[in-house]
Amino acid sequence: MAMEAMRAVQILNPSGEVSMPRPERTRVMCVANQKGGVGKTTTTVNLAVALALHGNRVLVVDLDPQGNASTGLNVPHHTGVPDVYECLINSVPLEEVTQAVEGIPNLWCVPATIDLAGAEIELVSVVARESRLARAIDAYPGHFDYVFIDCPPSLGLLTVNALVAAQEVLIPIQCEYYALEGLNQLINNINLVRQHLNPRLAVSTILLTMYDRRTRLADAVEQDVRNHFGDKVLQAVIPRNVRVSEAPSYGQSVMTYDPGSRGATSYFEAAQEIAERGVKEPVSRNA
């Protein structure tokens, strides 16, 4: 219990004394994997909260019509709430639809409502349809250290907008048999976007999620991923953890729901690793 309490204090950082390194320029990270249920939203929410609790200014852009990232941050996203759809379709400035996340200083969210479900079709006829989100982020008057874009589990126009807006792609990979299936298609799409729309885009980070140490399969998947992607794979691995699954139903991240849990500790370590890598390898983009 004492260990858990120590971990909780380290993660919640109530004194504000502990800080993670801040990048020289804004890091725009797209969290993508067209396979559903691999922990994209959970990863987005928990990394964002961990970085915000440790001195970084963070914006989460919820680009999934299901609005799960908005739910996890307890940000209103019912019909009628100004959301990211307004930016993409009606060119409303991003700051007008951005909400502060309650209880987490330095953290903001652009919510997604069900209106976003129609955006895929509506974007088809819009001028410069692939770069609508990039323009909205670039025009934002404030400064963020990190912008996390939570993508839908598909490779449609919403995900393309995220890839064009980002410099980095973070891919969560579930430690299960089908984990690597479909990954080639995602990498091919990223390469296409890099060639034709966004030459600065790169897969910078791979995060292993839902790791069950009791199975040989999880270990085999981990070895495969590490052999294939090398040092892009974070050392921190996210275990299967009940607390991580429970947190969204309370409108919280696991960092605030149960900061002493293994899930919270793992996401904290992943966030720390991402922050330290960003300082070692500065990203070339104007803030």
Backbone bond lengths (Angstrom), bond angles and torsions (degrees), N, CA, C in turn:
res aa  C-N    CA-C-N  psi(-1)  N-CA   C-N-CA  omega(-1)  CA-C   N-CA-C  phi
1 M - - - 1.456 - - 1.525 112.04 -
2 A 1.310 114.67 -36.93 1.474 118.94 179.04 1.526 110.03 -63.52
3 M 1.359 115.55 -41.02 1.465 120.35 178.41 1.533 110.57 -62.31
4 E 1.337 115.28 -43.53 1.467 119.61 179.53 1.524 110.46 -61.77
5 A 1.331 116.45 -42.48 1.462 120.83 -179.97 1.525 110.95 -62.74
6 M 1.346 115.67 -40.71 1.471 119.81 178.76 1.530 110.59 -63.86
7 R 1.349 115.16 -42.09 1.465 119.26 179.59 1.528 110.54 -63.82
8 A 1.349 115.31 -40.80 1.462 119.94 -178.86 1.527 111.31 -62.26
9 V 1.318 116.65 -41.79 1.472 120.58 179.31 1.526 110.01 -65.34
10 Q 1.339 115.71 -41.42 1.464 119.92 179.50 1.529 110.96 -62.38
11 I 1.334 116.94 -40.92 1.460 121.47 -175.97 1.531 112.06 -76.36
12 L 1.352 117.00 -43.83 1.470 119.57 -178.48 1.531 111.69 -75.92
13 N 1.340 116.38 -26.04 1.467 121.64 174.04 1.539 112.29 49.43
14 P 1.358 117.49 54.01 1.469 119.14 -174.13 1.530 113.85 -62.34
15 S 1.324 117.12 -28.66 1.470 120.10 -178.46 1.529 111.98 -80.67
16 G 1.361 116.08 -18.52 1.457 119.93 -177.66 1.521 113.48 74.78
17 E 1.338 115.97 10.13 1.474 119.59 -176.70 1.527 112.11 -74.82
18 V 1.352 115.74 -34.42 1.461 119.66 -177.24 1.525 108.54 -86.98
19 S 1.315 117.14 129.73 1.468 118.86 178.30 1.518 109.84 -133.62
20 M 1.323 114.47 147.14 1.461 120.24 174.10 1.531 106.96 -92.21
21 P 1.328 116.74 148.19 1.469 118.87 -178.83 1.519 111.90 -55.24
22 R 1.327 116.08 140.84 1.468 120.57 177.50 1.527 109.35 -99.96
23 P 1.330 118.03 135.98 1.472 119.88 -179.63 1.533 111.11 -70.62
24 E 1.319 115.34 155.88 1.465 119.45 178.61 1.522 111.08 -66.58
25 R 1.318 116.10 -33.68 1.463 120.85 -178.95 1.519 109.33 -130.72
26 T 1.320 114.97 162.02 1.464 120.19 179.65 1.531 111.04 -59.06
27 R 1.329 115.85 130.36 1.470 120.55 174.08 1.527 108.17 -102.14
28 V 1.317 115.78 115.80 1.467 120.18 178.51 1.525 107.12 -100.24
29 M 1.338 115.27 114.39 1.466 120.81 -174.35 1.532 110.03 -117.46
30 C 1.311 114.02 126.05 1.456 121.26 178.13 1.537 107.43 -97.82
31 V 1.329 117.26 122.89 1.471 121.21 -179.75 1.529 107.00 -97.54
32 A 1.324 115.85 106.62 1.472 119.65 -169.09 1.523 112.90 -133.88
33 N 1.305 114.70 145.29 1.469 124.44 168.70 1.511 105.19 -174.70
34 Q 1.345 118.05 120.43 1.458 117.55 -174.43 1.519 112.69 -72.30
35 K 1.331 117.01 -9.44 1.464 120.40 175.23 1.530 107.91 -79.56
36 G 1.313 117.07 128.77 1.469 120.54 179.47 1.519 111.71 -77.96
37 G 1.309 116.76 158.97 1.470 121.89 173.33 1.509 115.62 72.88
38 V 1.340 117.69 24.38 1.469 119.88 -178.96 1.534 111.94 -101.01
39 G 1.341 116.47 -2.72 1.459 119.68 177.39 1.518 114.36 99.69
40 K 1.344 117.57 25.31 1.477 120.29 179.52 1.527 111.36 -61.27
41 T 1.332 114.89 -55.04 1.469 119.69 -176.28 1.516 111.22 -66.34
42 T 1.319 116.70 -43.77 1.461 120.83 178.67 1.523 110.67 -58.21
43 T 1.331 115.44 -42.21 1.460 121.10 178.89 1.525 111.06 -64.83
44 T 1.349 116.37 -46.57 1.467 121.28 179.89 1.522 110.75 -56.65
45 V 1.329 115.62 -51.60 1.472 121.65 -175.68 1.524 111.39 -62.88
46 N 1.331 116.47 -47.76 1.462 119.07 -173.80 1.530 113.10 -73.46
47 L 1.331 117.63 -36.57 1.466 119.32 175.80 1.528 110.14 -65.66
48 A 1.334 115.81 -41.60 1.471 120.30 -179.59 1.529 110.51 -61.85
49 V 1.325 117.17 -45.62 1.470 120.87 -179.38 1.525 110.43 -65.57
50 A 1.333 117.18 -43.51 1.475 120.68 -179.44 1.530 110.78 -59.90
51 L 1.331 116.78 -45.34 1.468 120.08 -179.62 1.528 111.36 -67.25
52 A 1.350 116.56 -39.94 1.466 120.49 -179.36 1.529 111.64 -66.39
53 L 1.334 116.64 -37.79 1.473 120.21 179.35 1.524 112.05 -68.15
54 H 1.339 116.24 -15.54 1.464 120.29 -177.06 1.526 112.03 -119.20
55 G 1.349 114.57 39.55 1.460 119.51 165.49 1.513 118.09 92.29
56 N 1.341 118.15 2.39 1.469 119.92 178.81 1.529 110.54 -99.77
57 R 1.332 115.93 143.73 1.465 121.11 174.61 1.538 107.60 -88.29
58 V 1.339 115.70 121.55 1.465 119.85 -170.07 1.528 111.14 -129.08
59 L 1.334 115.72 136.78 1.459 122.43 173.38 1.522 109.11 -117.54
60 V 1.322 116.69 131.09 1.467 121.77 173.94 1.524 107.94 -107.09
61 V 1.329 117.14 124.70 1.467 121.97 175.42 1.525 107.19 -105.87
62 D 1.329 115.84 113.12 1.464 120.97 -179.56 1.529 107.98 -86.00
63 L 1.317 116.30 109.57 1.468 121.09 -176.68 1.528 111.60 -109.23
64 D 1.328 116.30 13.63 1.464 121.28 179.25 1.527 108.91 -104.04
65 P 1.351 118.91 121.64 1.469 120.86 -178.43 1.530 114.05 -54.95
66 Q 1.333 117.50 -22.02 1.467 119.70 177.94 1.530 111.70 -69.08
67 G 1.344 116.37 -22.45 1.468 120.34 175.73 1.519 114.60 69.09
68 N 1.328 117.55 26.52 1.469 119.37 -175.86 1.527 113.42 -67.84
69 A 1.325 117.25 -33.70 1.473 118.98 178.06 1.533 109.81 -66.30
70 S 1.327 116.14 -38.11 1.468 120.36 176.90 1.530 110.15 -63.06
71 T 1.329 116.61 -40.91 1.468 121.17 177.70 1.521 110.23 -62.78
72 G 1.336 116.49 -46.35 1.471 121.27 -177.65 1.519 113.26 -63.49
73 L 1.343 116.79 -24.32 1.465 120.66 178.47 1.533 111.53 -100.94
74 N 1.341 115.62 5.25 1.462 122.30 178.37 1.533 111.76 58.33
75 V 1.343 115.01 41.05 1.467 121.31 178.85 1.533 107.72 -102.80
76 P 1.344 118.34 127.78 1.470 120.21 -179.91 1.532 111.58 -55.92
77 H 1.330 116.26 133.07 1.474 118.91 179.01 1.523 110.98 -147.52
78 H 1.341 115.00 34.76 1.469 119.12 175.25 1.529 109.78 -78.40
79 T 1.314 116.37 167.77 1.467 121.20 -179.95 1.524 110.23 -55.49
80 G 1.321 115.77 133.91 1.470 120.09 -179.81 1.516 113.19 102.33
81 V 1.347 117.30 -17.53 1.468 120.69 176.48 1.529 108.49 -77.42
82 P 1.341 118.58 129.65 1.472 119.51 177.23 1.527 109.88 -58.44
83 D 1.325 116.25 130.35 1.468 118.91 -173.32 1.524 111.19 -139.48
84 V 1.338 115.42 -173.08 1.464 121.30 -175.94 1.535 111.93 -64.38
85 Y 1.319 117.03 -24.51 1.471 121.36 176.19 1.527 110.66 -56.59
86 E 1.343 116.49 -41.50 1.466 121.61 -179.24 1.533 110.99 -61.02
87 C 1.342 116.20 -36.23 1.474 120.22 178.76 1.522 110.75 -69.11
88 L 1.327 115.70 -44.79 1.468 120.02 -173.99 1.524 112.45 -71.87
89 I 1.318 116.80 -41.73 1.474 120.51 -173.24 1.522 112.31 -95.95
90 N 1.347 116.63 -40.62 1.469 119.82 -173.88 1.526 113.73 -107.14
91 S 1.331 117.00 6.58 1.476 122.46 177.33 1.530 113.45 58.06
92 V 1.331 117.33 29.87 1.472 120.81 174.62 1.530 107.85 -69.95
93 P 1.355 119.20 134.93 1.469 120.25 179.35 1.528 112.04 -57.47
94 L 1.317 115.44 141.84 1.468 121.25 -175.73 1.528 112.53 -58.29
95 E 1.342 116.71 -37.52 1.475 118.98 -177.08 1.524 112.22 -63.71
96 E 1.344 116.50 -23.55 1.470 119.50 -178.83 1.534 112.71 -75.90
97 V 1.318 117.27 -16.51 1.470 119.84 -179.93 1.535 111.60 -114.06
98 T 1.334 116.48 7.65 1.459 121.10 -178.72 1.535 110.40 -87.50
99 Q 1.333 116.08 134.87 1.469 120.93 178.49 1.522 110.14 -118.43
100 A 1.336 116.34 141.63 1.467 120.61 173.35 1.525 108.26 -72.80
101 V 1.331 116.96 140.90 1.469 121.07 178.84 1.527 108.42 -85.74
102 E 1.299 115.54 123.09 1.469 121.10 -175.57 1.531 111.57 -64.04
103 G 1.304 115.96 131.77 1.463 121.07 175.13 1.516 114.80 85.06
104 I 1.342 117.71 -8.95 1.469 120.89 179.04 1.525 108.15 -121.88
105 P 1.332 118.08 99.77 1.458 118.22 177.27 1.531 109.81 -64.10
106 N 1.311 117.02 152.57 1.479 122.74 178.37 1.516 114.52 72.53
107 L 1.342 117.67 11.42 1.469 119.37 -179.53 1.531 110.42 -125.28
108 W 1.333 115.77 130.06 1.462 122.33 179.16 1.523 109.30 -129.48
109 C 1.323 115.44 159.00 1.470 119.45 -178.54 1.525 110.45 -140.94
110 V 1.327 115.32 137.61 1.468 121.77 169.19 1.524 105.34 -100.74
111 P 1.348 117.83 108.55 1.471 119.33 -172.80 1.527 113.14 -75.97
112 A 1.329 114.12 167.00 1.478 121.27 173.57 1.524 107.25 -121.11
113 T 1.330 116.84 132.05 1.462 120.68 173.28 1.531 108.09 -108.24
114 I 1.324 115.37 177.46 1.467 119.84 -178.76 1.535 111.13 -63.64
115 D 1.333 117.56 -19.04 1.482 120.96 177.62 1.532 111.07 -56.16
116 L 1.327 115.75 -29.71 1.464 120.60 -176.33 1.531 112.02 -64.04
117 A 1.346 116.00 -21.20 1.475 119.87 -179.28 1.521 111.22 -59.36
118 G 1.337 117.38 -30.72 1.464 120.17 -179.24 1.516 113.10 -88.44
119 A 1.325 117.29 -6.16 1.470 120.56 -174.48 1.527 112.54 -64.92
120 E 1.337 117.31 -35.05 1.478 120.68 179.28 1.525 110.13 -52.65
121 I 1.350 115.80 -46.38 1.463 120.83 -176.83 1.531 110.39 -74.73
122 E 1.334 115.55 -43.38 1.473 119.31 -176.95 1.521 112.32 -66.08
123 L 1.322 117.34 -30.87 1.465 120.71 -178.69 1.531 112.97 -68.29
124 V 1.325 116.35 -23.46 1.470 120.57 -175.65 1.532 111.95 -54.14
125 S 1.323 116.56 -39.07 1.470 119.70 -175.74 1.530 113.42 -98.13
126 V 1.332 117.35 4.90 1.470 120.98 -177.23 1.531 110.29 -86.03
127 V 1.324 116.95 142.34 1.466 121.67 178.67 1.533 109.43 -66.07
128 A 1.331 116.47 139.66 1.478 122.78 -179.77 1.526 110.86 50.46
129 R 1.340 115.17 49.07 1.465 120.82 -171.52 1.526 113.66 -62.48
130 E 1.336 117.33 -30.36 1.472 119.88 -176.06 1.531 113.15 -77.36
131 S 1.342 116.87 -19.69 1.471 118.67 -173.23 1.524 113.51 -113.57
132 R 1.330 117.90 18.08 1.470 120.94 -178.52 1.532 111.51 -62.29
133 L 1.319 116.22 -43.96 1.469 119.13 -178.54 1.526 110.98 -70.47
134 A 1.325 117.38 -39.95 1.473 121.20 179.19 1.529 110.47 -57.62
135 R 1.329 116.54 -43.95 1.463 120.48 -179.87 1.523 111.07 -64.79
136 A 1.333 116.05 -40.74 1.469 120.32 -179.39 1.530 110.88 -63.52
137 I 1.342 116.75 -42.28 1.471 120.58 179.84 1.526 110.52 -68.45
138 D 1.324 116.68 -43.22 1.471 120.43 -179.82 1.529 112.09 -62.55
139 A 1.338 116.49 -30.82 1.473 120.46 -177.19 1.533 112.60 -85.11
140 Y 1.330 117.38 -4.19 1.473 119.71 -177.69 1.533 109.70 -63.91
141 P 1.337 118.15 128.24 1.466 119.56 -174.13 1.528 114.63 -74.02
142 G 1.332 118.67 -25.49 1.474 121.21 -179.22 1.510 111.74 -85.52
143 H 1.346 116.37 172.33 1.466 121.18 178.66 1.524 110.24 -111.22
144 F 1.326 115.75 133.39 1.464 121.48 173.05 1.520 108.75 -119.85
145 D 1.335 115.17 149.51 1.468 119.69 172.74 1.529 109.72 -79.99
146 Y 1.340 115.17 -37.68 1.472 120.69 -179.09 1.519 110.11 -134.83
147 V 1.328 115.59 139.67 1.465 121.79 167.56 1.524 106.11 -122.57
148 F 1.333 116.98 117.00 1.469 121.73 177.27 1.530 108.66 -103.45
149 I 1.325 116.06 127.74 1.466 120.49 178.28 1.524 108.13 -110.31
150 D 1.336 115.54 116.43 1.465 120.74 179.89 1.527 108.83 -89.53
151 C 1.331 116.38 114.79 1.474 121.58 -173.61 1.527 112.05 -90.76
152 P 1.354 116.23 154.79 1.463 119.58 171.76 1.534 109.88 -72.51
153 P 1.347 117.09 160.47 1.476 119.23 -179.61 1.523 111.66 -80.83
154 S 1.333 116.34 61.84 1.464 121.55 177.52 1.517 107.77 -158.05
155 L 1.322 116.52 172.20 1.461 119.75 179.92 1.532 110.62 -114.64
156 G 1.330 116.55 40.52 1.453 121.91 -179.63 1.521 112.43 -86.10
157 L 1.330 115.60 -162.55 1.466 121.65 -175.14 1.524 113.53 -66.13
158 L 1.331 117.93 -28.84 1.468 119.55 178.15 1.530 109.94 -66.43
159 T 1.332 115.77 -45.48 1.463 119.41 178.37 1.527 111.00 -65.94
160 V 1.332 117.20 -37.67 1.469 120.69 176.94 1.528 109.98 -61.64
161 N 1.337 117.60 -41.07 1.466 121.18 176.29 1.524 111.18 -59.57
162 A 1.325 115.99 -40.75 1.464 119.99 178.97 1.527 110.86 -65.28
163 L 1.334 116.60 -42.57 1.471 121.23 -179.16 1.529 111.76 -66.64
164 V 1.331 116.59 -33.72 1.461 119.72 178.89 1.533 110.32 -74.08
165 A 1.328 117.16 -32.04 1.469 121.39 -178.43 1.527 112.46 -77.86
166 A 1.325 117.49 -24.77 1.473 121.70 -171.78 1.526 112.13 -91.97
167 Q 1.366 114.02 162.56 1.468 118.10 167.56 1.522 108.76 -105.90
168 E 1.338 115.39 -23.30 1.469 120.25 -174.62 1.516 110.21 -127.14
169 V 1.325 115.24 145.68 1.461 120.49 172.53 1.522 108.22 -113.69
170 L 1.330 115.33 129.58 1.464 121.77 174.00 1.524 106.36 -108.29
171 I 1.327 116.90 120.71 1.469 120.67 -178.39 1.530 109.83 -110.62
172 P 1.339 117.53 112.48 1.475 118.97 172.46 1.531 108.34 -79.60
173 I 1.317 116.49 133.71 1.469 120.94 179.73 1.524 109.08 -123.87
174 Q 1.310 115.45 123.81 1.456 121.52 179.83 1.524 109.53 -75.54
175 C 1.311 116.88 137.45 1.472 120.80 -177.81 1.524 110.69 -82.24
176 E 1.322 116.43 64.16 1.456 121.83 179.70 1.526 110.17 -138.56
177 Y 1.325 116.23 172.27 1.459 122.60 -169.64 1.531 113.34 -55.98
178 Y 1.342 117.05 -44.05 1.464 119.88 -175.45 1.524 113.13 -86.46
179 A 1.317 116.94 9.49 1.470 120.87 -171.62 1.526 113.33 -56.15
180 L 1.332 116.31 -43.12 1.458 119.48 -173.72 1.524 113.07 -88.11
181 E 1.353 114.87 -6.15 1.454 118.77 178.76 1.529 108.71 -71.85
182 G 1.282 117.49 130.76 1.463 120.23 -179.92 1.516 113.43 88.04
183 L 1.337 116.11 -11.92 1.461 119.02 -179.01 1.526 111.19 -68.23
184 N 1.334 115.95 -34.78 1.471 120.07 177.18 1.521 111.62 -59.34
185 Q 1.345 115.44 -40.17 1.461 120.00 179.87 1.530 110.56 -64.14
186 L 1.337 115.94 -40.97 1.475 120.25 178.05 1.527 110.73 -63.32
187 I 1.332 116.45 -44.97 1.474 120.56 179.65 1.534 110.26 -63.43
188 N 1.337 116.88 -39.80 1.474 120.63 177.44 1.531 111.34 -61.24
189 N 1.336 115.33 -42.72 1.467 119.43 178.89 1.528 111.91 -65.25
190 I 1.330 115.34 -40.11 1.465 119.65 177.54 1.526 109.72 -61.48
191 N 1.332 115.97 -41.96 1.476 119.96 178.55 1.530 111.62 -64.20
192 L 1.335 116.85 -39.31 1.471 120.67 178.00 1.531 110.98 -63.11
193 V 1.333 115.44 -43.97 1.477 119.87 178.90 1.521 109.71 -63.40
194 R 1.339 116.21 -39.49 1.475 119.77 179.77 1.530 110.24 -64.02
195 Q 1.321 116.97 -42.70 1.472 120.94 -177.44 1.530 112.90 -68.16
196 H 1.334 116.68 -38.26 1.468 119.60 -168.84 1.524 115.01 -108.48
197 L 1.344 116.71 -25.76 1.472 117.83 -170.88 1.523 115.05 -128.15
198 N 1.328 117.70 -30.21 1.464 119.65 -172.60 1.528 110.68 -149.31
199 P 1.336 116.99 84.33 1.473 120.33 -173.48 1.536 114.40 -65.08
200 R 1.331 118.20 -15.93 1.476 119.81 -177.91 1.532 112.20 -88.04
201 L 1.333 117.90 -2.65 1.468 121.90 -175.78 1.526 111.43 -71.00
202 A 1.324 116.93 137.77 1.471 121.24 177.75 1.520 110.07 -150.92
203 V 1.329 115.87 146.35 1.470 120.07 170.86 1.528 106.09 -76.82
204 S 1.316 116.56 109.45 1.469 119.63 -174.90 1.523 112.22 -101.72
205 T 1.344 116.94 -26.72 1.470 119.92 -168.77 1.521 111.31 -142.98
206 I 1.327 115.44 131.85 1.469 122.01 172.00 1.531 106.50 -118.53
207 L 1.328 116.30 130.37 1.468 120.36 179.70 1.521 109.36 -121.75
208 L 1.320 116.66 124.50 1.465 121.65 178.41 1.526 108.83 -84.38
209 T 1.351 115.76 125.69 1.470 120.28 -177.15 1.533 110.81 -120.25
210 M 1.329 114.52 165.59 1.474 122.40 176.45 1.524 111.60 53.40
211 Y 1.313 115.88 45.04 1.461 121.84 -176.67 1.526 109.69 -83.28
212 D 1.312 116.51 125.13 1.471 121.68 178.77 1.519 108.39 -112.68
213 R 1.312 115.84 105.68 1.470 120.79 -174.31 1.526 113.36 -65.20
214 R 1.335 116.42 -14.86 1.475 119.04 -177.65 1.527 112.03 -78.19
215 T 1.319 117.75 -12.38 1.470 119.42 -175.52 1.525 112.21 -108.77
216 R 1.320 114.75 144.26 1.471 120.01 175.25 1.522 110.23 -69.70
217 L 1.341 115.45 -31.14 1.462 120.54 -177.50 1.533 111.44 -58.96
218 A 1.341 115.99 -44.63 1.473 119.96 -179.47 1.523 110.16 -60.14
219 D 1.311 115.61 -39.87 1.467 120.32 179.83 1.533 110.50 -66.93
220 A 1.332 115.94 -40.36 1.477 120.53 179.83 1.531 110.82 -65.30
221 V 1.342 116.57 -43.17 1.474 120.55 178.75 1.519 109.80 -63.19
222 E 1.332 116.17 -42.77 1.468 119.90 179.51 1.533 110.71 -58.97
223 Q 1.331 116.28 -45.86 1.475 119.76 -179.35 1.531 111.11 -63.17
224 D 1.349 116.15 -42.20 1.476 120.63 178.55 1.528 110.62 -58.65
225 V 1.337 115.52 -48.36 1.469 120.59 -176.71 1.529 110.41 -64.91
226 R 1.334 116.33 -43.01 1.475 119.74 -179.66 1.532 111.06 -66.38
227 N 1.334 116.99 -37.55 1.468 119.92 177.69 1.526 111.32 -66.13
228 H 1.317 115.71 -36.28 1.468 120.24 -175.46 1.530 112.60 -79.86
229 F 1.346 116.27 -42.14 1.466 119.93 -173.27 1.529 114.24 -104.85
230 G 1.327 117.63 -7.53 1.467 120.48 175.52 1.515 113.34 60.36
231 D 1.334 116.01 -134.75 1.463 118.86 -172.54 1.528 113.66 -80.40
232 K 1.337 117.68 6.42 1.468 118.93 170.45 1.535 110.87 -72.02
233 V 1.337 115.30 -20.27 1.470 120.19 -179.31 1.527 109.17 -81.19
234 L 1.335 115.80 125.57 1.468 119.75 178.65 1.524 110.30 -65.40
235 Q 1.322 115.66 146.21 1.461 120.10 175.05 1.529 110.44 -67.19
236 A 1.338 115.85 -35.60 1.469 120.53 177.77 1.524 109.10 -66.44
237 V 1.326 115.43 135.13 1.468 121.51 179.30 1.528 107.39 -124.46
238 I 1.330 117.25 136.53 1.467 120.82 -177.56 1.525 109.35 -91.14
239 P 1.341 117.98 117.80 1.467 119.75 -178.05 1.525 111.67 -79.92
240 R 1.330 115.82 163.31 1.473 119.07 167.74 1.514 106.35 -66.16
241 N 1.329 116.72 126.83 1.454 119.67 -174.33 1.528 109.33 -149.11
242 V 1.332 115.77 126.11 1.465 120.62 -176.91 1.518 111.07 -60.37
243 R 1.322 116.78 -38.06 1.470 120.95 -177.41 1.533 111.59 -62.25
244 V 1.332 116.31 -37.16 1.468 120.56 178.57 1.523 109.71 -62.40
245 S 1.334 117.16 -40.53 1.469 122.12 -179.72 1.523 112.07 -71.50
246 E 1.331 116.90 -34.94 1.468 120.83 -176.79 1.526 113.12 -74.24
247 A 1.318 116.95 -35.02 1.466 121.91 -169.99 1.538 114.75 -51.68
248 P 1.363 119.33 -46.87 1.471 118.38 -176.81 1.521 114.19 -59.82
249 S 1.340 117.58 -29.76 1.475 119.57 -179.15 1.524 111.23 -67.86
250 Y 1.340 117.15 -15.20 1.464 121.99 175.16 1.533 111.40 -103.42
251 G 1.341 116.44 10.65 1.461 120.74 -179.68 1.514 112.17 64.73
252 Q 1.337 115.72 35.62 1.462 120.16 -177.67 1.520 111.12 -134.94
253 S 1.326 114.95 162.88 1.461 121.01 166.86 1.527 106.63 -86.38
254 V 1.323 116.79 163.23 1.469 119.10 177.45 1.530 110.52 -67.11
255 M 1.340 116.68 -22.05 1.463 121.07 -179.70 1.525 111.63 -62.08
256 T 1.341 116.22 -35.68 1.471 119.97 179.89 1.534 111.40 -99.16
257 Y 1.335 116.90 -27.90 1.469 120.81 -177.98 1.520 111.78 -70.27
258 D 1.322 116.48 -47.67 1.473 120.34 177.09 1.528 108.92 -147.47
259 P 1.352 116.40 78.90 1.474 120.15 -173.36 1.526 114.59 -65.38
260 G 1.330 116.99 -13.64 1.464 118.74 178.97 1.519 113.57 -91.46
261 S 1.338 116.82 -2.59 1.472 120.36 -175.15 1.520 111.97 -76.10
262 R 1.337 115.09 163.78 1.468 120.09 178.74 1.518 111.07 -64.90
263 G 1.336 115.83 -35.10 1.459 119.69 179.35 1.519 111.73 -62.75
264 A 1.336 115.92 -44.54 1.471 120.57 -179.88 1.521 110.56 -64.83
265 T 1.331 115.88 -43.22 1.470 120.10 179.90 1.521 110.72 -61.10
266 S 1.330 116.57 -41.78 1.471 120.94 -178.42 1.524 111.37 -65.26
267 Y 1.324 116.63 -43.29 1.475 119.19 178.74 1.528 111.28 -68.12
268 F 1.324 116.02 -35.20 1.473 119.62 175.72 1.528 110.25 -61.35
269 E 1.331 116.27 -44.94 1.479 120.60 179.18 1.528 111.33 -64.30
270 A 1.339 116.38 -38.94 1.472 119.99 178.37 1.527 110.64 -64.21
271 A 1.335 116.61 -43.12 1.469 121.07 179.59 1.528 110.81 -63.02
272 Q 1.328 114.93 -41.28 1.474 119.93 179.42 1.530 110.70 -62.38
273 E 1.329 115.26 -41.92 1.469 120.77 179.63 1.535 111.25 -64.23
274 I 1.341 115.81 -42.68 1.469 120.53 178.55 1.524 109.96 -62.64
275 A 1.335 116.70 -43.05 1.469 121.08 -179.31 1.526 111.17 -64.15
276 E 1.329 116.48 -42.73 1.471 119.89 -178.56 1.529 111.00 -69.22
277 R 1.322 117.08 -37.88 1.469 120.21 177.25 1.526 110.73 -63.88
278 G 1.315 117.33 -37.02 1.459 121.91 -178.15 1.512 112.34 -65.64
279 V 1.324 115.71 -30.21 1.476 119.52 179.07 1.535 109.87 -78.91
280 K 1.338 115.60 -36.61 1.475 119.39 178.67 1.510 111.59 -69.58
281 E 1.361 115.92 -36.33 1.467 119.88 -178.16 1.515 108.77 -122.32
282 P 1.346 118.00 80.07 1.464 120.28 -176.57 1.527 111.84 -56.43
283 V 1.313 115.04 140.33 1.461 120.60 -178.01 1.511 109.46 -91.39
284 S 1.330 116.84 133.88 1.469 120.09 -175.61 1.526 110.47 -89.73
285 R 1.313 114.92 88.87 1.466 120.58 174.29 1.513 107.93 -153.82
286 N 1.305 116.69 138.71 1.465 120.03 178.19 1.521 109.60 -68.77
287 A 1.325 115.08 140.64 1.461 119.29 179.75 1.519 109.42 -73.00
